[in-house]
Amino acid sequence: MLELRPTCEHCNCALSPESSEARICSYECTFCATCVDTVLSNVCPNCGGGFVPRPIRPAHDWKNGNYLGNNPASSIVKHRPVDLKTHTELAAHLKAIPPEER
């Protein structure tokens, strides 16, 4: 189950569980849309993969107890600002390759 991490790993801005600005890679590295677009060039600094919008967990129990109340978002912050020099070198090789082909 997704952790729904509370902040962007790079800039540490808040990403509430219902945020449409949260982006994740397949390892659930979590960044805001602004950092993904303007800093990371859609290249995860941790794995080299691409990002997709993070799903939003239902706030209400519509079926079988599958909702935010039973499965709350994580409160653990993983603030790991990206080393821009190192990431620029990685992104230079990967940003032109679509994520599904990396």
Buried (B, 14 or more C-beta within 10 A) or exposed (E): EBBBBBBBBBBBBEBEBEBEBBBBBEEBBBBBBBBBEEBBBBBBBBEBBBBEEBEBBBEEEEEEEEBBEEBEBBEEEBEEEBEEEEBBEBBEEBBEEEBEEE
